[in-house]
Amino acid sequence: MTVNAEKLERFMHVLLYIFGLLLITEWLRPVDKLTDTGNIIIFVLFLIFSLLLHYSRIHWSIRFILISAFIMISLQFLHSKTELFQLTWLMGFLVDFTSNLGYIYDGNWELITNPFRTFLFFVLLWLVTYMIHYWVMVRQSIFFFFMLTVIFVSVLDTFTPYVGDKAMVRIILIGFLMLGLLSLLRLTIQERIRFPMASINKWILMLAGMILISVLVGFGAPKLSPQWPDPVPYFTSYSDRAMKEDGGSKDKSVGYDEDDSDLGGSIEPDSSIVFYNDASAGHYWKVENKDIYTGKGWVSMQETDFSSFSNGQDIASLNIYDVPDVVKTEEMTAKVSMMESYSHILHPQSGYLKKIEGKNGIGFNYYPGLDKIISERENGERLVMKEYELNYDMPSFDISELRKVTEPDETMDVLMEKHTQLPEGLPYRIFELVTLLTRNETNWYDKAKAIEDYFDSPEFIYSKDDIPYPETNQDYVDQFLFETQIGYCDNYSTAMVVLLRAANIPARWVKGYTEGEKTILDGESVYKVTNNNAHSWVEVYFSGIGWVPFEPTKGFNGQAEFYDSELKPDEVKNSEQEAVAKEEQTKKEIEERKETPDKETQSSGKTGAGDRLGFLKWTAISLLSVMILGAIGYFSRRKWIPHLLIFHYKKKSGSHFTTAYIILLKQLKRAGLVRPDGQTLREYAAYVDAVYETDVMSELTAGYELMLYRGDVEDGEWEHFQNGWESLMRKTSS
């Protein structure tokens, strides 16, 4: 029984669309693994919806409306807590859309909002589905996309943590199936061969069998060990070494990162929102602390000791946080809504956490050495919590009590050993400096304040630009204190911890976020905290009181509450006025830092910004020029391709006539002489000769048919037909 060609074609197209969808999903899997992108299922549904619209061949205007509706509904679902189909959200998105176009034009890529990024991702996926439709329905060739997918997964497997072993097997299976089915489809459509059902079944069985045998052989055959070394460490080390040797710095993006072993370098701003919170007063938010300074950065010992507690459990019963009698506290609650995906729980700076409430079935592990809380499922799997509520006490520290601490007590032996650690070979001038700074102070608090105030001197400059890495044999803190004196929070906080430890005062390095800025979310006043708020500061241990925060970074105030119980009312008033004046001055410095670069970096900042803007503009102009030239070349290809082919074949000799004849057929089609279905080559040749008033095409066709059907040898035929072929090629370009 012969299969109806139209039905076979439809069936093959459906299969190829399905396989194309599976290939696209291989591009989405790494996005899910390597980035914080969630809700991948929505993007997969979009791919299915878009391919269905392409296959149904609905008018482009209707397709555009349906695709736009799907994207808008998805954006509202992903990025808004309001009810769906609200026009107010759509108006807000249009305003946001306009703003983001301005950011793109100005080159401020870090300011692009997440909804707009998601919109661009949808547009990219829509373009990919159109290309799948074009390759399957028009070109009937998927090899290019297949190879792109193989290269994409190979590069990710080599240069990223993504493991592409299984993905590569899936891609090869799908790709070979698509190539085999497309070969059958081309034979059916282009050559108009009618296959009986038995032949099609044999074709598919042979294809499946060959692929299965290839995969089994690939799995079972012995494999050589890697013949080349892993290139990633080489590239990384070479890049780092080159940057440091040049005295330059690698640009990093601001934000939380677990690896702090190699501090230094400039950082780029990133306004991506990390979380919202509705705390009644702004304060710093802590993630963790680190205790081992290496001379280049911070590391932590492997933490094996931890305390576990459940969702909603009263933490006070575990004695994790003991509130000293000399510390005043204020009870607070805060709801935290995470926009980024982290398994750690944010907790207030130096606050005493009492309870965490989230989803049921969630447990928490508290690591005292890191002062870090991790959320986990009951089976031990780390969990990303999007929303949770904290109940905690915020402390106010009595300065008079802090000043009573002048040395460690007998219970602090282990703590002193851990939190006064310094690397061997630390430059002696650091010890000399801290001795000079604290020579007039007798207690730990005043010594810590003397060191903290030292960084307010005009010699130190706050900047995130043009920050060098230390040389190979250079200490990170020594470089900052005595050479550059320019940097951001990591420089200031690390330097203060090292100076405190050099004075034999226990201190640790803390990471987290500043309070953020007030905003309105769903009608409520909340704090918005972005990656730009990522910060590091210092905590000092006082016997009988605990860990107390200090803020050495220039332009930051720390938000911790201090009071002095020994001050008289008039002195308290004067002290409060001084504190308010200092806070106002700090806020003024922060605003100035936002609006104006530091003096030393202003000219370089302007130059750098100008260079970047100029580079972006020239890049855009170059790309636009290439696109215009490419478009001109594409639409005028009928005129220049023949001359290029003539030049190419002039240098050739031997058996090239059959290939040249097929090229001529394609060029005639480009020239508008389309060969209708069912027309023989001789009839088509006569039609071409009539148009160009010649008999060359008929002569070429006769020679081609003799070689094709009679099996005549091609030797010497090309030289015989070459002049006529060139003549026709020139005529098609006129």
C-alpha positions in Angstrom: 0.0 0.0 0.0 1.4 3.4 -1.1 1.2 6.1 1.6 -0.4 9.4 0.6 2.4 11.9 0.3 0.4 14.8 1.9 -0.4 12.7 5.0 3.1 11.5 5.2 4.4 15.1 5.0 2.0 16.3 7.7 3.0 13.4 10.0 6.7 14.0 9.4 6.3 17.7 10.1 4.6 17.0 13.5 7.4 14.6 14.4 10.1 17.2 13.4 8.3 19.9 15.4 8.4 17.7 18.5 12.0 16.8 18.0 12.8 20.5 17.5 11.0 21.3 20.7 13.1 18.7 22.5 16.3 20.3 21.1 15.3 23.7 22.3 14.7 22.4 25.8 18.3 21.3 25.9 19.1 25.0 25.7 16.8 25.7 28.6 18.2 23.1 31.0 21.5 24.9 31.6 19.6 28.1 32.2 17.8 26.4 35.1 21.0 24.9 36.4 23.5 27.8 36.1 21.3 30.8 36.8 18.6 31.9 39.3 16.0 31.7 36.6 12.9 29.8 37.9 9.6 28.7 36.5 11.2 27.1 33.4 7.9 25.2 32.8 6.3 28.6 31.7 9.0 29.0 29.0 8.5 25.4 27.8 4.8 26.0 27.5 5.5 29.2 25.5 7.7 27.1 23.2 4.9 24.6 22.6 2.3 27.4 22.2 4.5 29.2 19.7 5.3 26.1 17.6 1.6 25.2 17.5 0.8 28.6 16.1 3.5 28.3 13.5 2.4 24.8 12.5 -1.3 25.9 12.2 -0.2 28.7 9.8 -2.5 31.2 11.4 -2.2 34.7 9.9 0.8 36.6 11.3 -1.3 39.3 12.9 -3.3 36.8 14.9 -0.2 35.0 15.9 1.4 38.3 17.1 -1.7 39.1 19.2 -1.8 35.6 20.8 2.0 35.5 21.5 1.9 39.0 23.0 -1.1 38.0 25.2 0.8 35.0 26.4 3.9 37.0 27.2 2.0 39.7 29.1 0.1 37.2 31.2 3.3 35.3 32.0 5.1 38.5 33.0 2.3 39.5 35.3 2.2 36.0 36.8 6.0 35.9 37.4 6.7 39.5 38.5 3.5 40.8 40.1 1.5 39.9 43.1 -1.6 41.6 41.8 -4.5 39.7 40.3 -4.1 38.7 36.6 -5.6 40.8 33.8 -5.2 44.1 35.6 -4.7 47.1 33.3 -2.9 49.0 36.0 -0.1 46.5 35.9 0.1 46.7 32.1 0.4 50.5 32.3 3.2 50.2 34.8 5.0 47.7 32.6 4.8 50.0 29.6 6.4 52.8 31.7 9.0 50.3 32.8 9.5 49.2 29.2 10.2 52.8 28.1 12.7 53.3 30.9 14.6 50.1 30.1 14.9 51.1 26.4 16.6 54.3 27.8 19.0 52.2 29.9 19.9 50.1 26.8 20.5 53.2 24.7 22.7 54.7 27.5 24.6 51.4 28.0 23.4 51.0 31.7 22.9 47.3 31.4 22.9 46.8 35.2 19.8 48.9 35.6 17.6 46.7 33.3 14.8 45.4 35.5 13.9 41.7 35.8 10.5 42.0 34.1 12.2 43.5 31.0 14.9 40.8 31.0 12.1 38.2 31.1 10.4 39.9 28.2 13.6 39.9 26.2 14.0 36.1 26.9 10.5 35.5 25.7 11.3 37.4 22.4 14.5 35.3 22.0 12.5 32.1 22.4 9.9 33.2 19.9 12.7 33.9 17.4 14.1 30.4 18.0 10.7 28.8 17.4 10.4 30.7 14.2 13.8 29.4 13.1 12.7 25.9 13.9 9.6 26.4 11.8 11.8 27.8 8.9 14.3 25.0 9.0 11.6 22.3 9.1 9.0 23.7 6.8 11.0 25.8 4.3 14.6 24.6 4.3 13.8 21.0 5.4 17.3 20.9 7.0 18.0 21.0 10.7 21.7 20.3 10.6 22.8 23.8 11.5 20.6 24.1 14.6 21.7 20.5 15.6 25.4 21.5 15.4 24.8 24.7 17.3 23.1 22.7 20.1 26.1 20.3 20.2 28.6 23.2 20.4 26.5 25.1 23.0 26.3 22.1 25.4 30.0 21.2 24.8 31.1 24.7 25.7 29.0 24.8 28.8 30.2 21.3 29.9 33.8 22.5 29.5 33.7 25.9 31.0 30.9 25.8 33.6 29.7 23.5 36.4 27.0 22.2 34.0 27.4 18.4 33.3 26.4 17.8 29.7 27.0 14.0 29.5 23.3 13.0 29.4 22.3 16.1 27.4 24.8 15.2 24.7 23.4 11.6 24.4 19.8 13.1 24.1 21.0 15.6 21.5 22.7 13.0 19.4 19.6 10.7 19.5 17.2 13.5 18.6 19.5 15.1 16.0 20.2 11.8 14.1 16.4 11.0 14.1 15.6 14.4 12.7 18.3 14.2 10.0 17.1 10.7 9.0 13.4 11.8 8.9 14.3 15.0 6.9 16.1 12.9 4.3 13.0 10.8 3.9 10.9 13.9 3.7 13.1 15.5 1.0 12.9 12.3 -1.1 9.1 12.4 -0.8 8.7 16.1 -1.6 11.5 17.1 -3.9 12.0 13.9 -5.9 8.2 13.1 -5.7 9.0 9.4 -4.9 6.0 7.5 -3.6 7.0 5.1 -0.8 4.9 2.1 0.2 4.1 1.8 3.9 6.5 -1.3 4.2 9.4 0.8 2.8 8.7 3.6 5.3 8.6 1.1 8.1 11.9 -0.4 7.0 13.4 3.1 6.7 12.4 4.0 10.2 13.5 0.6 11.6 16.9 0.9 9.9 17.3 4.5 11.1 16.4 3.5 14.7 18.6 0.5 14.6 21.6 2.4 13.4 21.2 5.1 16.0 20.7 2.5 18.8 23.8 0.5 17.7 25.8 3.8 17.5 24.8 4.7 21.1 25.5 1.3 22.5 28.9 1.2 20.8 29.6 4.6 22.2 28.7 3.5 25.7 30.4 0.1 25.5 33.6 0.9 23.6 36.8 1.6 25.6 37.5 5.3 26.0 40.7 7.2 26.1 41.4 9.4 29.1 41.4 13.2 28.3 44.2 13.9 26.0 44.3 17.6 26.7 44.4 19.2 30.2 41.3 21.0 31.4 41.6 24.5 29.8 39.5 26.4 32.5 42.1 26.5 35.2 44.7 27.6 32.7 42.6 30.4 31.3 41.6 31.6 34.8 45.1 31.5 36.2 46.6 33.2 33.1 43.9 35.9 33.2 44.4 36.5 36.9 48.2 36.6 36.6 48.1 38.9 33.6 45.8 41.3 35.4 47.9 41.4 38.5 51.2 41.7 36.6 49.8 44.7 34.8 48.7 46.3 38.0 45.1 46.1 36.8 42.0 44.6 38.3 39.3 42.2 37.2 35.9 43.7 37.2 33.5 41.8 39.5 29.8 42.4 40.0 28.7 43.6 43.4 26.6 41.1 45.4 26.9 38.1 47.8 29.4 35.4 47.0 30.6 32.5 49.2 34.2 32.7 47.9 36.2 35.5 49.6 39.6 33.9 49.3 40.9 36.4 46.7 39.8 39.9 47.6 40.5 43.0 45.5 39.7 44.4 42.1 37.0 46.7 40.9 33.3 45.9 41.2 30.5 46.8 38.9 27.1 47.9 40.2 24.1 45.6 40.1 20.7 46.9 41.0 19.0 43.5 40.9 16.6 43.2 43.8 17.7 40.5 46.4 14.9 40.8 48.9 12.2 43.0 50.4 11.5 43.3 54.2 8.9 45.1 56.2 11.0 45.7 59.4 9.8 48.7 61.4 13.3 50.2 61.4 16.1 49.8 59.0 19.2 47.7 60.1 21.9 45.6 58.5 21.1 42.0 57.5 23.7 39.3 58.2 24.5 36.2 56.1 27.6 34.9 57.7 31.0 35.7 59.2 34.5 34.4 58.4 37.4 33.9 60.7 40.6 32.9 58.9 42.5 35.7 57.2 45.0 34.4 54.7 46.8 37.6 53.6 44.7 37.6 50.3 41.2 37.1 51.6 39.0 35.2 54.0 38.2 31.5 54.4 36.3 29.5 57.0 37.0 26.2 58.7 34.8 23.3 57.7 31.9 23.6 60.1 30.7 20.3 61.6 29.0 21.6 64.8 25.5 22.8 64.3 22.1 23.1 66.0 18.9 22.1 64.3 15.5 23.5 64.9 12.1 23.3 63.1 9.8 25.8 61.5 8.2 28.1 64.1 10.2 26.6 67.0 11.2 28.9 69.9 15.0 29.3 69.4 15.5 30.7 72.9 15.1 27.2 74.3 18.2 26.0 72.4 20.5 28.6 74.0 21.8 29.7 70.6 21.4 33.4 71.4 21.9 34.4 75.0 20.8 38.0 75.8 23.1 39.6 78.4 21.5 41.5 81.3 23.5 44.6 80.4 22.0 44.8 76.9 18.7 46.5 76.2 16.6 45.0 73.5 13.5 45.9 71.4 11.3 43.1 70.1 10.8 43.3 66.3 9.3 41.2 63.5 10.0 41.3 59.8 8.6 39.5 56.8 11.3 38.7 54.2 10.4 38.2 50.5 13.4 36.8 48.6 13.8 37.7 44.9 17.1 35.8 44.5 17.6 32.1 45.2 19.6 31.4 48.3 19.4 28.6 50.9 20.7 30.8 53.8 18.3 32.7 56.1 19.0 36.4 56.5 19.0 37.6 60.1 19.5 41.0 61.8 22.9 42.3 62.5 23.9 41.5 66.1 20.2 40.7 66.8 18.9 37.9 68.9 16.8 35.7 66.7 13.8 34.0 68.5 11.8 32.4 65.7 11.6 31.7 62.0 8.3 30.9 60.4 8.0 29.6 56.8 6.5 26.6 55.0 5.7 23.4 56.9 8.1 20.5 56.6 11.1 22.8 56.7 14.0 22.6 59.1 16.9 24.9 59.9 20.6 24.3 60.8 22.4 27.0 62.7 26.2 26.9 62.4 27.7 28.9 65.3 31.2 29.2 63.9 29.8 31.0 60.9 26.7 32.5 62.6 24.8 31.3 59.6 21.4 29.6 59.2 20.6 27.2 56.3 17.1 26.1 55.4 16.6 22.4 54.7 13.9 19.9 54.0 13.3 17.0 56.3 15.5 14.7 54.1 18.5 17.1 54.4 18.2 18.7 51.0 19.0 22.4 51.0 15.9 24.5 50.2 15.5 28.0 48.8 12.9 29.8 50.8 11.1 32.6 49.0 9.2 34.0 52.0 9.6 33.7 55.8 8.9 35.8 58.9 11.4 36.5 61.6 10.8 37.3 65.3 13.9 38.8 67.0 15.2 41.3 69.6 17.4 44.2 68.4 20.0 45.2 70.9 21.2 48.6 72.2 24.7 48.5 73.6 25.8 50.5 76.7 29.1 52.2 76.0 29.9 52.3 79.7 29.6 48.6 80.0 31.7 48.1 76.9 34.5 50.3 78.3 34.8 47.9 81.3 36.3 45.2 79.1 40.1 45.6 79.0 41.3 42.0 78.6 39.9 38.5 77.9 38.4 36.5 80.8 39.3 33.0 81.7 36.5 31.5 79.5 37.8 33.0 76.2 40.9 30.9 75.5 39.5 29.1 72.5 37.7 32.2 71.2 40.9 34.3 71.5 42.9 31.7 69.6 40.4 31.6 66.8 39.6 35.3 66.5 43.0 36.8 66.9 44.5 34.6 64.1 46.8 36.3 61.7 48.9 34.9 58.8 52.5 34.3 59.2 54.7 37.0 57.7 52.2 39.8 58.3 54.1 43.1 57.7 55.4 44.5 61.0 54.3 48.0 60.1 50.7 46.9 60.7 51.6 46.2 64.4 53.4 49.5 64.6 50.3 51.3 63.2 47.8 49.8 65.6 50.2 50.5 68.6 50.3 54.2 67.5 46.5 54.4 67.1 45.6 52.8 70.4 48.5 54.1 72.6 46.3 56.5 74.6 43.4 54.0 75.1 43.0 51.5 78.0 39.9 49.5 77.1 38.8 47.5 74.1 35.9 49.7 73.1 38.0 52.9 72.9 40.7 51.0 71.0 38.2 49.7 68.5 36.7 53.2 68.1 40.2 54.7 67.6 40.8 52.2 64.8 37.3 52.8 63.3 37.7 56.6 63.4 41.2 56.3 61.7 39.4 55.3 58.5 37.5 58.6 58.5 40.7 60.5 57.9 40.9 62.3 54.5 43.7 60.0 53.4 41.2 57.2 52.8 38.9 57.3 49.8 35.8 55.2 49.1 35.6 53.9 45.6 34.7 50.7 43.7 36.7 51.6 40.5 40.3 51.0 39.6 41.0 48.9 42.7 44.1 46.8 42.3 44.7 43.2 43.4 47.7 42.8 45.7 50.9 41.5 44.2 51.9 37.9 44.6 54.0 38.5 47.7 51.9 41.4 49.0 49.4 41.4 51.8 45.9 42.7 51.0 45.6 44.8 54.1 49.1 46.1 54.0 48.6 47.3 50.4 45.4 49.1 51.4 46.7 50.8 54.6 50.1 52.0 53.3 49.9 52.2 49.5 46.5 52.6 47.8 44.3 53.8 50.7 41.4 53.5 48.2 38.7 50.8 48.2 35.3 49.7 49.3 33.8 47.8 52.2 35.9 44.7 51.9 39.1 46.8 52.1 37.9 48.8 55.2 36.4 45.9 57.1 39.3 43.5 56.5 41.8 46.2 57.5 40.0 46.9 60.8 39.7 43.2 61.7 43.5 42.7 61.1 44.3 45.8 63.1 42.1 44.7 66.0 43.7 41.2 66.0 47.1 42.8 65.9 46.1 44.6 69.1 45.0 41.2 70.6 41.3 42.1 70.4 39.1 39.3 69.2 37.3 40.3 66.0 35.6 38.7 63.0 34.7 39.7 59.4 31.0 39.8 58.6 29.1 39.7 55.3 25.5 40.7 54.6 23.5 43.7 53.4 22.8 47.2 54.4 19.3 48.3 55.2 18.3 49.2 51.6 15.9 51.9 50.7 12.3 52.6 51.5 9.8 51.8 48.8 6.1 50.9 48.2 5.3 47.3 47.4 1.6 46.2 46.9 0.5 49.2 48.9 2.8 48.6 51.8 6.0 50.4 52.9 9.0 48.1 52.8 12.7 48.1 52.5 14.1 47.2 49.1 17.5 45.6 49.2 19.5 45.1 46.0 22.9 43.6 45.2 24.3 47.1 45.5 23.5 46.9 49.2 25.9 43.9 49.7 28.3 44.9 52.4 30.9 43.7 54.9 31.6 45.0 58.4 33.3 44.1 61.7 32.2 42.5 65.0 34.3 42.7 68.2 33.8 40.3 71.1 33.3 41.8 74.6 33.3 39.5 77.6 29.9 39.4 79.2 28.2 41.2 76.3 29.0 39.2 73.1 29.7 40.3 69.6 29.3 44.0 68.9 29.2 45.6 65.4 31.6 48.3 64.2 31.4 50.1 60.8 34.8 51.3 59.4 33.7 51.9 55.8 33.8 55.5 54.9 30.3 56.9 54.3 28.4 54.2 56.2 26.9 54.5 59.7 26.3 50.9 60.7 22.7 51.4 62.1 23.7 49.7 65.4 22.3 51.4 68.6 24.7 52.7 71.3 24.0 54.7 74.5 26.0 55.7 77.6 24.3 55.1 80.9 26.9 57.2 82.8 26.3 60.4 80.8 24.2 63.2 82.5 21.1 64.5 80.8 22.9 67.5 79.4 25.7 65.4 78.2 23.3 62.9 76.7 21.6 65.8 74.8 24.9 67.0 73.5 25.9 63.5 72.6 22.7 63.0 70.7 23.1 66.3 68.8 26.6 65.2 67.8 25.3 61.8 66.8 22.6 63.5 64.7 25.1 65.9 63.1 27.4 63.0 62.3 24.6 61.0 60.8 23.6 63.9 58.7 27.2 64.3 57.5 27.3 60.6 56.8 24.1 60.8 54.7 25.5 63.8 52.9 28.7 61.9 52.1 26.7 58.9 50.8 24.6 61.2 48.5 27.8 62.9 47.3 29.4 59.5 46.6 26.3 58.5 44.6 26.3 61.7 42.6 30.0 62.4 42.2 33.0 60.1 41.9 35.9 60.5 44.3 38.4 63.2 43.4 41.1 60.7 42.6 38.9 58.6 40.4 36.7 61.3 38.9 38.8 61.9 35.8 39.4 58.2 35.3 35.8 57.5 36.0 34.7 60.0 33.4 37.3 58.6 31.0 36.1 55.1 31.6 32.5 55.9 31.3 33.2 57.9 28.1 35.3 55.1 26.7 32.5 52.6 27.5 29.8 54.8 26.0 32.0 55.4 22.9 32.8 51.8 22.6 29.1 50.9 22.8 28.1 53.5 20.2 30.9 52.4 17.8 29.9 48.7 18.4 26.3 49.6 17.6 27.3 51.5 14.5 29.6 48.7 13.3 26.9 46.0 13.9 24.3 48.2 12.1 26.7 48.7 9.2 27.4 44.9 9.0 23.7 44.2 9.1 23.0 46.8 6.3 25.8 45.4 4.1 24.6 41.9 4.8 21.1 42.8 3.8 22.3 44.5 0.6 24.5 41.5 -0.2 21.6 39.1 0.4 19.1 40.9 -1.7 21.5 41.5 -4.5 23.0 38.0 -4.5 21.5 37.2 -7.9 23.9 39.8 -9.4 27.2 38.9 -7.6 26.9 35.2 -7.0 27.3 34.2 -10.7 30.5 36.2 -11.1 31.9 34.6 -7.9 31.0 31.1 -9.1 32.4 31.7 -12.6 35.7 32.8 -11.0 35.7 29.8 -8.8 35.1 27.3 -11.6 37.6 28.8 -13.9 40.3 27.4 -11.8 38.8 23.9 -11.7 39.4 21.0 -14.0 38.0 17.5 -14.1 34.6 16.2 -13.2 32.5 19.2 -12.2 29.8 19.5 -14.9 27.0 17.8 -12.9 27.7 20.1 -9.9 27.9 23.2 -12.0 24.6 22.2 -13.7 22.7 22.0 -10.3 24.2 25.4 -9.4 22.9 26.8 -12.6 19.4 25.5 -11.8 19.5 27.3 -8.4 20.7 30.5 -10.0 17.9 30.4 -12.6 15.5 30.1 -9.7 17.0 33.2 -8.0 16.6 35.0 -11.4 12.9 34.3 -11.3 12.8 31.4 -13.7 11.1 28.9 -11.3 10.6 25.4 -12.5 7.0 24.3 -12.0 6.1 21.0 -10.3 5.8 18.2 -12.9 7.9 19.9 -15.6 10.7 17.9 -17.1 14.2 19.2 -17.4 14.0 19.3 -21.2 10.7 21.4 -21.0 12.3 23.7 -18.5 15.5 24.1 -20.7 13.3 25.0 -23.7 11.6 27.7 -21.5 14.9 29.1 -20.4 16.3 29.2 -23.9 13.1 31.0 -25.0 13.6 33.7 -22.4 17.3 34.3 -23.1 17.0 33.6 -26.9 19.6 30.9 -27.0 19.9 27.1 -27.2 22.6 26.7 -24.6 20.3 25.5 -21.8 19.0 22.6 -24.0 22.5 21.6 -24.9 23.6 21.6 -21.2 20.5 19.6 -20.2 21.0 17.0 -22.9 24.6 16.4 -21.6 23.4 16.3 -18.0 20.7 13.7 -18.8 23.2 11.5 -20.7 25.5 11.4 -17.7 22.7 11.1 -15.1 20.6 8.3 -16.8 23.1 6.6 -19.1 26.0 6.7 -16.7 28.3 8.3 -19.2 31.7 9.2 -17.8 32.1 12.9 -17.1 35.8 13.1 -18.2 36.3 16.1 -20.5 32.7 17.2 -20.4 33.3 20.3 -18.2 35.7 21.8 -20.7 33.2 21.2 -23.5 30.2 22.9 -21.7 32.1 25.5 -19.6 31.7 28.5 -22.0 28.0 27.9 -22.4 27.5 27.5 -18.6 29.4 30.8 -18.0 27.3 32.6 -20.7 24.0 31.6 -19.0 25.3 32.5 -15.5 26.1 36.0 -16.7 22.7 36.3 -18.4 21.0 35.5 -15.1 22.8 38.4 -13.3 21.8 41.0 -15.9 
